Amino acid sequence: MNWTLQLISTIDRVPKKYFDHMTGSSGIFEIRVEVGSDIFRVFSFFDKGKLIILLNGFLKKTQKTPKNELELAELLKKQYFDEKDK
């Protein structure tokens, strides 16, 4: 995970294999981390274009991203901005 975050912070065009926008989301990005034969995904978003906020993570077992995981990421993002704006 640290290697992938370092990659995101140091290069302008991160390969989609490691960091990709989630289609149909409100600015949610997926960070992809391989550990052995397992693939972990961590949803994230940007705050003011520079700060990456990490949300929920999960072990991805199928090709399709679980809908409930993306919904949770959207909820956590909303909660973040609601709390920040207080």
C-alpha positions in Angstrom: 0.0 0.0 0.0 2.8 2.4 0.9 4.5 1.8 -2.5 1.2 2.5 -4.4 0.5 5.7 -2.4 4.1 6.9 -3.1 3.6 6.2 -6.8 0.4 8.3 -6.8 2.1 11.2 -5.0 5.2 11.3 -7.3 4.1 10.8 -10.9 1.6 12.8 -13.0 0.0 9.8 -14.8 -0.5 6.8 -12.6 -1.2 3.7 -14.6 -4.9 2.6 -14.3 -3.6 -0.7 -12.9 -2.9 1.1 -9.7 -5.3 4.0 -9.6 -8.5 4.6 -11.5 -11.6 6.7 -11.4 -14.8 4.7 -10.6 -17.3 5.2 -13.4 -20.6 6.5 -12.2 -19.2 7.8 -8.9 -18.9 11.3 -7.5 -15.1 11.5 -7.8 -14.3 8.2 -6.1 -11.0 6.5 -7.1 -9.9 3.0 -6.6 -6.4 2.2 -5.4 -5.3 -1.3 -6.4 -2.8 -3.2 -4.3 -1.6 -6.8 -5.1 -0.2 -8.9 -2.2 0.7 -12.3 -3.4 -2.2 -13.7 -5.3 -4.7 -11.4 -3.5 -5.9 -8.0 -4.9 -7.0 -5.4 -2.4 -9.0 -2.3 -3.4 -9.2 0.9 -1.3 -11.6 3.7 -2.4 -10.4 7.2 -2.0 -11.1 10.8 -3.2 -9.3 14.1 -3.4 -9.9 17.1 -1.1 -9.1 20.4 -2.9 -7.2 18.5 -5.6 -4.2 17.5 -3.5 -5.1 15.6 -0.4 -6.0 11.9 -0.9 -8.6 10.7 1.6 -8.7 6.9 2.0 -12.1 5.4 2.6 -13.1 1.7 2.8 -10.9 -1.2 1.6 -11.8 -4.7 0.7 -10.4 -7.9 -0.8 -11.7 -8.1 -4.4 -12.8 -11.6 -5.3 -14.7 -11.0 -8.5 -14.2 -8.9 -11.7 -17.2 -6.6 -10.8 -16.8 -4.1 -7.9 -19.4 -4.9 -5.2 -22.1 -2.3 -5.3 -22.4 -2.1 -1.5 -18.6 -1.2 -1.3 -19.0 1.7 -3.7 -22.2 2.9 -1.9 -20.3 2.8 1.4 -17.5 4.9 -0.1 -20.0 7.5 -1.3 -21.5 7.6 2.2 -18.1 8.0 3.9 -17.2 10.8 1.4 -20.4 12.7 2.2 -19.8 12.2 5.9 -16.3 13.6 5.6 -17.4 16.8 3.9 -20.4 17.2 6.2 -18.1 17.1 9.2 -15.5 19.3 7.6 -18.1 22.0 6.8 -19.3 22.2 10.4 
